[in-house]
Amino acid sequence: MKKKAYIDPAKCDQSPMCPVKRVCPAKAVTQEKKGGVLGFLSGGLATVDNNKCTGCGICLQYCPRKAVSLKEVR
């Protein structure tokens, strides 16, 4: 089994400047943008695309809220 990044929604602060999204070399982390006039400033919940994630673990070092972990996927 291979390990992939997982972001705990209860710990994610949904920052518009998400460091995890910025450092992912595979561009596997995206954020669901909130609507509204200032939607680009509001951030959103970060999620991982398991098809893109390589399980490198770089993201673990950058999340200030420790919301990222590696979990085994099938």
PyMOL commands that set and color helices and strands:
alter all, ss='L'
color gray80, all
select helices_A, chain A and resi 19-23+39-42+58-61
alter helices_A, ss='H'
color red, helices_A
select strands_A, chain A and resi 2-7+29-31+46-48+68-73
alter strands_A, ss='S'
color yellow, strands_A
deselect
rebuild
show_as cartoon
